[in-house]
Amino acid sequence: MLRSFLRFIYICMSKQINVKKMKKIVILGLFAMPLFFTSCGSGEADADTTDADSTVVNKEVEVIEGTYAVDIAASIINWNNFDSTEVDHSGTVNVLNGSMDITTTNGVGVITAANLTVDMNTMSEGSEKLEGHLMSTDFLDVNKFATTTFSFDRHENDMIYGTATIVGKDVAVEAPANVTLDGDNATVEVGGFKIDFAALEMPFFVADVEMPAEEQHDPMIGFSATIVGTK
């Protein structure tokens, strides 16, 4: 802007504009220049204000941690075995004790720690003969292994991971899990998953593999569970 103003004066002088007119032009130009610079300064201030106003402040995420004792009366584990693709037998077994640590972020619960002990003497199917067979040394040997335990590893992407210790042997577990919170109560719905009981070297399944293929039993046992906790 200043360069344009000086150039204008130079042109006027080169064209021999009379002194009076020249004085008027110079005086008017000098008065206009402060207004120009004031205008430029105002624009920068406005720009700074706009930038400041456009800054987004992120809200803090609410995080609440709680420990829940497992309600053994309200919790249950379901099991079933299969004949080909069809369910052959099904039943339940009760939880003995356990606890869960749950972190809540904006109302969404995630398990951060857990442990569970299952009472194998509560194995139920509806048939005393079958129940007795399952609790014998052929299968679960409950006189020697009265409990099964679950040790938590992690909970991510709606899946829970951990280790079940059955008849003294460890087996990896991964299952879909959904956490629901209601006041001081937490409910974890564990979706269906399977454990290969042949890998546990139970006498029944060790002998079973020697049978003709058409007489062998499916060693994959299915499980699901509802685990309820209270603060």
Backbone as CSV, one residue per row, in Angstrom:
resi,resn,N_x,N_y,N_z,CA_x,CA_y,CA_z,C_x,C_y,C_z
1,MET,0.826,-1.204,0.000,0.000,0.000,0.000,0.858,1.250,0.000
2,LEU,1.908,1.263,0.809,2.812,2.418,0.888,3.527,2.604,-0.434
3,ARG,3.931,1.481,-1.050,4.628,1.558,-2.333,3.717,2.152,-3.396
4,SER,2.468,1.797,-3.422,1.508,2.324,-4.398,1.314,3.826,-4.206
5,PHE,1.300,4.237,-2.939,1.104,5.667,-2.627,2.276,6.495,-3.143
6,LEU,3.501,6.016,-2.909,4.687,6.743,-3.361,4.755,6.779,-4.877
7,ARG,4.355,5.682,-5.492,4.349,5.641,-6.962,3.377,6.661,-7.510
8,PHE,2.224,6.793,-6.837,1.223,7.763,-7.286,1.786,9.185,-7.223
9,ILE,2.525,9.481,-6.164,3.126,10.820,-6.013,4.136,11.064,-7.125
10,TYR,4.914,10.027,-7.407,5.924,10.172,-8.452,5.295,10.465,-9.796
11,ILE,4.186,9.763,-10.110,3.501,9.994,-11.391,2.970,11.418,-11.470
12,CYS,2.408,11.835,-10.355,1.841,13.204,-10.331,2.930,14.238,-10.572
13,MET,4.085,14.053,-9.980,5.186,15.009,-10.133,5.712,14.977,-11.548
14,SER,5.779,13.760,-12.117,6.294,13.665,-13.485,5.376,14.331,-14.469
15,LYS,4.106,14.459,-14.178,3.145,15.103,-15.070,2.987,16.575,-14.742
16,GLN,3.874,17.093,-13.853,3.909,18.505,-13.516,2.593,19.022,-12.976
17,ILE,2.013,18.247,-12.055,0.813,18.734,-11.370,1.207,19.928,-10.535
18,ASN,0.364,20.934,-10.501,0.733,22.160,-9.791,0.899,21.906,-8.314
19,VAL,1.662,22.752,-7.681,2.061,22.570,-6.285,0.882,22.504,-5.357
20,LYS,-0.124,23.336,-5.576,-1.286,23.338,-4.670,-2.003,21.994,-4.694
21,LYS,-2.210,21.496,-5.909,-2.879,20.202,-6.019,-2.040,19.109,-5.395
22,MET,-0.721,19.234,-5.621,0.180,18.226,-5.061,0.117,18.205,-3.557
23,LYS,0.088,19.339,-2.931,0.008,19.443,-1.475,-1.267,18.792,-0.964
24,LYS,-2.361,19.032,-1.669,-3.648,18.436,-1.245,-3.579,16.903,-1.301
25,ILE,-2.967,16.398,-2.376,-2.882,14.941,-2.541,-2.047,14.319,-1.445
26,VAL,-0.888,14.982,-1.173,-0.003,14.455,-0.132,-0.685,14.468,1.215
27,ILE,-1.372,15.579,1.534,-2.049,15.700,2.835,-3.131,14.627,2.977
28,LEU,-3.914,14.433,1.925,-4.978,13.421,1.977,-4.384,12.024,2.145
29,GLY,-3.279,11.780,1.437,-2.617,10.485,1.547,-2.100,10.220,2.936
30,LEU,-1.530,11.235,3.567,-1.008,11.066,4.917,-2.109,10.759,5.916
31,PHE,-3.280,11.388,5.702,-4.414,11.088,6.579,-4.964,9.687,6.336
32,ALA,-4.875,9.201,5.114,-5.445,7.879,4.784,-4.598,6.739,5.303
33,MET,-3.270,6.937,5.367,-2.379,5.849,5.758,-2.638,5.304,7.156
34,PRO,-2.833,6.140,8.198,-3.149,5.584,9.530,-4.412,4.745,9.523
35,LEU,-5.392,5.195,8.722,-6.635,4.432,8.655,-6.388,3.058,8.051
36,PHE,-5.500,2.992,7.054,-5.157,1.722,6.415,-4.512,0.769,7.392
37,PHE,-3.517,1.255,8.127,-2.812,0.401,9.071,-3.711,-0.030,10.221
38,THR,-4.594,0.867,10.636,-5.554,0.511,11.685,-6.455,-0.612,11.223
39,SER,-6.897,-0.514,9.960,-7.763,-1.539,9.391,-7.058,-2.888,9.339
40,CYS,-5.766,-2.898,8.939,-5.001,-4.146,8.868,-4.841,-4.756,10.243
41,GLY,-4.548,-3.940,11.225,-4.383,-4.436,12.592,-5.655,-5.034,13.116
42,SER,-6.787,-4.390,12.782,-8.094,-4.889,13.238,-8.376,-6.252,12.651
43,GLY,-7.989,-6.468,11.362,-8.212,-7.760,10.716,-7.442,-8.863,11.387
44,GLU,-6.171,-8.570,11.787,-5.365,-9.581,12.464,-5.954,-9.924,13.819
45,ALA,-6.460,-8.937,14.522,-7.069,-9.178,15.836,-8.296,-10.037,15.699
46,ASP,-9.088,-9.729,14.635,-10.298,-10.523,14.416,-9.944,-11.970,14.115
47,ALA,-8.861,-12.128,13.310,-8.448,-13.485,12.953,-8.016,-14.250,14.185
48,ASP,-7.259,-13.567,15.081,-6.820,-14.215,16.309,-8.000,-14.622,17.157
49,THR,-8.980,-13.733,17.239,-10.186,-14.014,18.039,-10.925,-15.219,17.494
50,THR,-11.024,-15.255,16.129,-11.732,-16.366,15.493,-11.044,-17.693,15.792
51,ASP,-9.687,-17.670,15.689,-8.940,-18.898,15.957,-9.149,-19.361,17.384
52,ALA,-9.153,-18.394,18.325,-9.318,-18.738,19.731,-10.699,-19.311,19.992
53,ASP,-11.690,-18.695,19.330,-13.064,-19.150,19.547,-13.306,-20.527,18.944
54,SER,-12.523,-20.884,17.888,-12.769,-22.148,17.206,-12.096,-23.334,17.896
55,THR,-11.315,-23.071,18.949,-10.649,-24.154,19.672,-11.669,-25.041,20.362
56,VAL,-11.590,-26.387,20.145,-12.528,-27.333,20.744,-11.905,-27.911,22.014
57,VAL,-12.621,-27.835,23.104,-12.159,-28.376,24.380,-12.763,-29.759,24.577
58,ASN,-11.928,-30.782,24.651,-12.411,-32.149,24.836,-12.901,-32.362,26.264
59,LYS,-14.078,-32.967,26.381,-14.624,-33.257,27.696,-13.933,-34.473,28.291
60,GLU,-13.708,-34.438,29.578,-13.069,-35.566,30.241,-14.007,-36.770,30.245
61,VAL,-13.439,-37.948,30.050,-14.217,-39.186,30.043,-14.366,-39.682,31.477
62,GLU,-15.587,-39.991,31.853,-15.848,-40.484,33.205,-15.440,-41.948,33.315
63,VAL,-14.585,-42.260,34.259,-14.131,-43.629,34.486,-14.399,-44.001,35.937
64,ILE,-15.121,-45.092,36.139,-15.455,-45.565,37.485,-15.013,-47.013,37.603
65,GLU,-14.288,-47.336,38.651,-13.852,-48.706,38.878,-14.603,-49.294,40.068
66,GLY,-14.994,-50.551,39.950,-15.711,-51.199,41.039,-15.383,-52.678,41.124
67,THR,-15.415,-53.215,42.335,-15.213,-54.646,42.556,-16.550,-55.280,42.924
68,TYR,-16.889,-56.367,42.253,-18.165,-57.042,42.449,-17.922,-58.468,42.945
69,ALA,-18.549,-58.813,44.050,-18.500,-60.188,44.551,-19.553,-61.000,43.801
70,VAL,-19.198,-62.184,43.371,-20.123,-63.013,42.604,-21.251,-63.503,43.503
71,ASP,-22.477,-63.279,43.060,-23.669,-63.757,43.756,-23.896,-65.206,43.323
72,ILE,-23.543,-66.161,44.203,-23.591,-67.572,43.808,-25.016,-68.079,43.616
73,ALA,-25.971,-67.428,44.272,-27.367,-67.860,44.130,-27.944,-67.438,42.775
74,ALA,-27.439,-66.319,42.242,-27.978,-65.791,40.984,-27.157,-66.200,39.769
75,SER,-25.987,-66.791,39.990,-25.090,-67.151,38.882,-25.230,-68.634,38.548
76,ILE,-25.070,-68.948,37.290,-25.202,-70.337,36.853,-24.339,-70.592,35.617
77,ILE,-23.804,-71.810,35.532,-23.038,-72.235,34.349,-23.805,-73.362,33.668
78,ASN,-24.007,-73.247,32.379,-24.718,-74.257,31.596,-23.723,-75.074,30.773
79,TRP,-24.003,-76.355,30.615,-23.145,-77.205,29.803,-23.991,-78.112,28.924
80,ASN,-23.420,-78.595,27.847,-24.100,-79.583,27.011,-23.070,-80.326,26.163
81,ASN,-23.391,-81.577,25.825,-22.548,-82.320,24.895,-23.358,-82.624,23.645
82,PHE,-22.694,-83.133,22.619,-23.330,-83.244,21.313,-23.263,-84.669,20.773
83,ASP,-24.299,-85.010,20.042,-24.328,-86.236,19.248,-24.436,-85.769,17.808
84,SER,-23.307,-85.827,17.098,-23.206,-85.202,15.780,-23.413,-83.691,15.966
85,THR,-24.387,-83.111,15.308,-24.624,-81.666,15.446,-25.726,-81.354,16.449
86,GLU,-26.383,-82.372,16.981,-27.487,-82.181,17.909,-27.000,-82.258,19.359
87,VAL,-27.653,-81.485,20.232,-27.354,-81.555,21.668,-27.853,-82.893,22.202
88,ASP,-26.972,-83.622,22.882,-27.315,-84.941,23.410,-27.773,-84.837,24.864
89,HIS,-26.945,-84.238,25.697,-27.287,-84.014,27.100,-26.975,-82.570,27.466
90,SER,-27.695,-82.036,28.442,-27.425,-80.673,28.906,-27.729,-80.583,30.396
91,GLY,-27.065,-79.662,31.058,-27.274,-79.500,32.490,-26.615,-78.237,33.001
92,THR,-26.440,-78.166,34.309,-25.865,-76.985,34.943,-24.847,-77.403,36.006
93,VAL,-24.076,-76.424,36.432,-23.168,-76.603,37.556,-23.076,-75.244,38.247
94,ASN,-22.939,-75.270,39.587,-23.019,-74.024,40.350,-21.657,-73.392,40.627
95,VAL,-21.697,-72.053,40.765,-20.505,-71.302,41.143,-20.325,-71.383,42.656
96,LEU,-19.085,-71.559,43.103,-18.784,-71.630,44.530,-18.423,-70.258,45.094
97,ASN,-17.581,-69.516,44.379,-17.231,-68.147,44.771,-16.513,-67.463,43.610
98,GLY,-16.287,-66.157,43.757,-15.588,-65.412,42.723,-15.757,-63.921,42.891
99,SER,-15.028,-63.170,42.091,-15.144,-61.705,42.116,-14.761,-61.157,40.745
100,MET,-15.188,-59.899,40.487,-14.896,-59.241,39.220,-14.579,-57.776,39.481
101,ASP,-13.548,-57.277,38.834,-13.278,-55.839,38.801,-13.748,-55.327,37.454
102,ILE,-14.597,-54.284,37.494,-15.158,-53.749,36.255,-14.881,-52.252,36.186
103,THR,-14.345,-51.809,35.065,-14.133,-50.390,34.812,-15.236,-49.891,33.889
104,THR,-15.874,-48.805,34.286,-16.971,-48.239,33.509,-16.531,-46.920,32.893
105,THR,-16.624,-46.827,31.573,-16.292,-45.599,30.856,-17.510,-45.159,30.061
106,ASN,-18.086,-43.997,30.453,-19.303,-43.502,29.810,-20.400,-44.574,29.770
107,GLY,-20.519,-45.315,30.863,-21.587,-46.303,30.996,-21.292,-47.657,30.388
108,VAL,-20.140,-47.816,29.747,-19.779,-49.096,29.131,-18.821,-49.834,30.068
109,GLY,-19.194,-51.060,30.458,-18.399,-51.828,31.407,-17.423,-52.769,30.731
110,VAL,-16.202,-52.803,31.256,-15.167,-53.727,30.780,-14.549,-54.416,31.988
111,ILE,-14.456,-55.745,31.940,-13.847,-56.507,33.036,-12.335,-56.324,32.974
112,THR,-11.742,-55.963,34.097,-10.289,-55.769,34.149,-9.596,-56.833,34.996
113,ALA,-10.356,-57.548,35.807,-9.812,-58.649,36.609,-10.984,-59.533,37.037
114,ALA,-10.723,-60.824,37.201,-11.793,-61.740,37.619,-11.217,-63.088,38.020
115,ASN,-11.969,-63.776,38.857,-11.647,-65.161,39.186,-12.949,-65.863,39.549
116,LEU,-12.987,-67.157,39.307,-14.219,-67.911,39.528,-13.864,-69.330,39.960
117,THR,-14.585,-69.829,40.957,-14.416,-71.210,41.400,-15.764,-71.920,41.270
118,VAL,-15.749,-73.084,40.650,-16.977,-73.830,40.364,-17.003,-75.099,41.216
119,ASP,-18.162,-75.382,41.811,-18.352,-76.562,42.644,-18.764,-77.748,41.761
120,MET,-17.846,-78.654,41.486,-18.122,-79.749,40.561,-19.076,-80.789,41.150
121,ASN,-19.274,-80.769,42.476,-20.233,-81.676,43.106,-21.679,-81.271,42.851
122,THR,-21.878,-80.117,42.224,-23.249,-79.656,41.924,-23.634,-79.976,40.488
123,MET,-22.853,-80.799,39.817,-23.158,-81.182,38.445,-24.575,-81.746,38.359
124,SER,-25.394,-81.166,37.495,-26.798,-81.577,37.394,-27.176,-81.787,35.931
125,GLU,-27.946,-82.861,35.684,-28.421,-83.133,34.328,-29.865,-83.617,34.324
126,GLY,-30.329,-84.108,35.483,-31.689,-84.621,35.573,-31.734,-86.123,35.702
127,SER,-30.596,-86.773,35.381,-30.507,-88.227,35.505,-29.427,-88.543,36.535
128,GLU,-29.811,-89.159,37.651,-28.827,-89.477,38.685,-27.757,-90.430,38.173
129,LYS,-28.147,-91.351,37.301,-27.182,-92.305,36.758,-26.101,-91.576,35.951
130,LEU,-26.524,-90.659,35.061,-25.570,-89.917,34.237,-24.734,-88.976,35.103
131,GLU,-25.373,-88.342,36.072,-24.643,-87.425,36.953,-23.544,-88.172,37.716
132,GLY,-23.895,-89.370,38.193,-22.909,-90.187,38.907,-21.750,-90.585,38.000
133,HIS,-22.087,-90.892,36.734,-21.050,-91.264,35.777,-20.114,-90.082,35.500
134,LEU,-20.678,-88.899,35.324,-19.875,-87.713,35.031,-18.954,-87.334,36.195
135,MET,-19.395,-87.594,37.425,-18.595,-87.220,38.592,-17.617,-88.319,39.020
136,SER,-17.647,-89.449,38.302,-16.766,-90.574,38.648,-15.351,-90.340,38.115
137,THR,-14.463,-91.314,38.383,-13.081,-91.227,37.920,-12.970,-91.303,36.401
138,ASP,-14.031,-91.766,35.737,-14.013,-91.816,34.268,-13.998,-90.415,33.648
139,PHE,-14.625,-89.474,34.379,-14.746,-88.112,33.840,-14.096,-87.080,34.767
140,LEU,-14.911,-86.484,35.633,-14.481,-85.320,36.411,-13.792,-85.678,37.727
141,ASP,-13.955,-86.902,38.203,-13.292,-87.371,39.426,-13.410,-86.330,40.553
142,VAL,-14.660,-86.031,40.922,-14.904,-84.931,41.865,-14.362,-85.205,43.267
143,ASN,-14.140,-86.468,43.618,-13.549,-86.750,44.928,-12.112,-86.221,45.010
144,LYS,-11.442,-86.203,43.866,-10.078,-85.692,43.815,-10.031,-84.229,43.379
145,PHE,-10.904,-83.889,42.449,-10.938,-82.520,41.909,-12.326,-81.926,42.169
146,ALA,-12.523,-81.443,43.390,-13.848,-80.956,43.797,-14.223,-79.634,43.140
147,THR,-13.237,-78.912,42.645,-13.524,-77.597,42.047,-12.829,-77.451,40.701
148,THR,-13.413,-76.592,39.893,-12.798,-76.115,38.653,-12.633,-74.609,38.806
149,THR,-11.526,-74.050,38.342,-11.304,-72.611,38.495,-11.134,-71.940,37.131
150,PHE,-11.465,-70.669,37.113,-11.245,-69.858,35.922,-10.408,-68.655,36.317
151,SER,-9.286,-68.475,35.632,-8.406,-67.328,35.860,-8.508,-66.381,34.672
152,PHE,-8.780,-65.136,34.956,-9.013,-64.116,33.925,-7.707,-63.642,33.299
153,ASP,-7.744,-63.413,31.983,-6.608,-62.822,31.282,-6.945,-61.418,30.797
154,ARG,-7.957,-61.308,29.929,-8.315,-59.989,29.407,-9.738,-60.010,28.843
155,HIS,-10.294,-58.797,28.656,-11.624,-58.614,28.077,-11.503,-57.509,27.036
156,GLU,-11.629,-57.880,25.766,-11.495,-56.887,24.703,-12.337,-57.295,23.500
157,ASN,-12.860,-56.257,22.806,-13.700,-56.490,21.623,-14.828,-57.474,21.921
158,ASP,-15.449,-57.292,23.099,-16.592,-58.121,23.524,-16.247,-59.602,23.671
159,MET,-14.967,-59.909,23.860,-14.524,-61.285,24.104,-13.758,-61.329,25.415
160,ILE,-13.980,-62.418,26.172,-13.245,-62.623,27.419,-12.282,-63.788,27.222
161,TYR,-11.065,-63.634,27.753,-10.024,-64.644,27.603,-9.491,-65.043,28.978
162,GLY,-9.164,-66.311,29.131,-8.626,-66.767,30.405,-8.248,-68.232,30.342
163,THR,-8.058,-68.814,31.528,-7.645,-70.214,31.630,-8.543,-70.945,32.619
164,ALA,-9.108,-72.064,32.189,-9.883,-72.933,33.076,-8.988,-74.091,33.509
165,THR,-9.022,-74.393,34.798,-8.266,-75.533,35.313,-9.261,-76.625,35.685
166,ILE,-9.289,-77.685,34.883,-10.244,-78.789,35.031,-9.452,-80.074,35.251
167,VAL,-9.823,-80.850,36.255,-9.118,-82.069,36.668,-7.595,-81.849,36.705
168,GLY,-7.221,-80.678,37.203,-5.812,-80.364,37.384,-5.065,-79.950,36.138
169,LYS,-5.758,-79.816,35.013,-5.107,-79.433,33.756,-5.660,-78.093,33.265
170,ASP,-4.762,-77.289,32.690,-5.144,-75.961,32.205,-5.579,-76.022,30.747
171,VAL,-6.624,-75.280,30.441,-7.102,-75.195,29.067,-7.501,-73.738,28.796
172,ALA,-7.112,-73.220,27.635,-7.422,-71.831,27.268,-8.913,-71.692,26.970
173,VAL,-9.454,-70.567,27.413,-10.876,-70.269,27.189,-10.999,-68.900,26.540
174,GLU,-11.820,-68.826,25.513,-12.197,-67.534,24.942,-13.675,-67.604,24.572
175,ALA,-14.410,-66.582,24.986,-15.854,-66.626,24.809,-16.411,-65.213,24.686
176,PRO,-17.513,-65.049,23.956,-18.153,-63.730,23.900,-18.713,-63.377,25.269
177,ALA,-18.576,-62.112,25.665,-19.051,-61.682,26.985,-19.646,-60.289,26.892
178,ASN,-20.803,-60.118,27.519,-21.481,-58.830,27.529,-21.747,-58.409,28.968
179,VAL,-21.338,-57.185,29.318,-21.488,-56.672,30.679,-22.671,-55.708,30.738
180,THR,-23.575,-55.943,31.696,-24.704,-55.046,31.926,-24.631,-54.535,33.361
181,LEU,-24.742,-53.219,33.538,-24.669,-52.609,34.861,-26.013,-52.046,35.259
182,ASP,-26.369,-52.261,36.527,-27.635,-51.756,37.062,-27.422,-51.391,38.523
183,GLY,-27.110,-50.134,38.787,-26.833,-49.715,40.154,-25.596,-50.406,40.688
184,ASP,-25.758,-51.114,41.802,-24.630,-51.827,42.411,-24.495,-53.253,41.891
185,ASN,-25.254,-53.597,40.862,-25.221,-54.957,40.315,-24.587,-54.971,38.923
186,ALA,-23.886,-56.046,38.632,-23.301,-56.252,37.303,-23.626,-57.672,36.850
187,THR,-24.060,-57.798,35.607,-24.358,-59.110,35.042,-23.489,-59.336,33.819
188,VAL,-22.778,-60.447,33.813,-21.940,-60.810,32.669,-22.566,-62.025,31.997
189,GLU,-23.016,-61.838,30.774,-23.555,-62.948,29.982,-22.422,-63.513,29.119
190,VAL,-22.038,-64.736,29.430,-20.962,-65.398,28.682,-21.610,-66.289,27.627
191,GLY,-21.328,-65.984,26.363,-21.928,-66.732,25.264,-21.301,-68.105,25.096
192,GLY,-21.831,-68.868,24.163,-21.394,-70.253,23.977,-19.938,-70.399,23.565
193,PHE,-19.254,-71.346,24.183,-17.897,-71.718,23.799,-17.717,-73.209,24.099
194,LYS,-16.674,-73.814,23.548,-16.457,-75.252,23.711,-15.074,-75.542,24.270
195,ILE,-14.987,-76.647,25.016,-13.715,-77.140,25.534,-13.554,-78.589,25.090
196,ASP,-12.360,-78.912,24.609,-12.066,-80.269,24.155,-11.676,-81.124,25.367
197,PHE,-12.602,-81.966,25.836,-12.334,-82.791,27.009,-11.364,-83.934,26.715
198,ALA,-11.160,-84.275,25.452,-10.180,-85.303,25.112,-8.776,-84.795,25.449
199,ALA,-8.565,-83.469,25.329,-7.266,-82.881,25.645,-6.963,-82.949,27.141
200,LEU,-8.002,-83.170,27.967,-7.815,-83.274,29.415,-7.428,-84.691,29.837
201,GLU,-7.369,-85.598,28.871,-6.946,-86.988,29.096,-7.805,-87.694,30.144
202,MET,-9.099,-87.440,30.109,-10.012,-88.177,30.979,-10.072,-89.630,30.512
203,PRO,-10.080,-90.567,31.439,-10.059,-91.994,31.070,-11.135,-92.376,30.057
204,PHE,-12.313,-91.813,30.184,-13.395,-92.167,29.254,-13.006,-91.843,27.822
205,PHE,-12.452,-90.648,27.596,-12.119,-90.233,26.229,-10.828,-90.874,25.733
206,VAL,-9.942,-91.234,26.646,-8.738,-91.963,26.248,-9.131,-93.318,25.669
207,ALA,-10.081,-93.999,26.352,-10.555,-95.305,25.877,-11.449,-95.155,24.646
208,ASP,-12.132,-94.043,24.564,-13.112,-93.837,23.489,-12.453,-93.814,22.113
209,VAL,-11.241,-93.295,22.041,-10.586,-93.190,20.729,-10.212,-94.567,20.167
210,GLU,-10.245,-95.592,21.024,-9.951,-96.947,20.565,-11.182,-97.624,19.981
211,MET,-12.343,-96.997,20.165,-13.596,-97.554,19.663,-13.727,-97.278,18.166
212,PRO,-14.577,-98.056,17.472,-14.866,-97.748,16.068,-15.385,-96.321,15.932
213,ALA,-15.099,-95.674,14.839,-15.433,-94.263,14.658,-16.918,-93.975,14.891
214,GLU,-17.778,-94.900,14.435,-19.216,-94.660,14.580,-19.692,-94.768,16.018
215,GLU,-18.852,-95.334,16.894,-19.245,-95.466,18.298,-18.578,-94.431,19.204
216,GLN,-17.704,-93.628,18.646,-16.999,-92.635,19.448,-17.914,-91.461,19.806
217,HIS,-17.598,-90.831,20.944,-18.368,-89.691,21.434,-17.637,-88.376,21.100
218,ASP,-18.412,-87.355,20.893,-17.838,-86.038,20.615,-17.259,-85.473,21.921
219,PRO,-15.947,-85.233,21.982,-15.354,-84.744,23.224,-15.501,-83.239,23.437
220,MET,-16.074,-82.542,22.457,-16.255,-81.092,22.593,-17.493,-80.817,23.448
221,ILE,-17.271,-80.214,24.613,-18.367,-79.900,25.535,-18.628,-78.395,25.487
222,GLY,-19.891,-78.039,25.301,-20.271,-76.630,25.188,-20.631,-76.021,26.535
223,PHE,-20.329,-74.744,26.665,-20.625,-74.017,27.901,-21.168,-72.620,27.593
224,SER,-21.947,-72.115,28.530,-22.346,-70.713,28.555,-22.617,-70.394,30.018
225,ALA,-22.738,-69.109,30.349,-22.906,-68.786,31.773,-23.545,-67.415,31.947
226,THR,-24.199,-67.283,33.102,-24.672,-65.975,33.568,-24.024,-65.746,34.938
227,ILE,-23.173,-64.737,35.000,-22.458,-64.437,36.237,-22.937,-63.083,36.759
228,VAL,-23.494,-63.086,37.959,-24.030,-61.871,38.576,-23.132,-61.442,39.717
229,GLY,-22.792,-60.151,39.766,-21.959,-59.628,40.846,-22.611,-58.449,41.522
230,THR,-22.302,-58.241,42.799,-22.813,-57.098,43.556,-21.658,-56.416,44.271
231,LYS,-21.765,-55.093,44.427,-20.736,-54.326,45.123,-20.875,-54.529,46.632
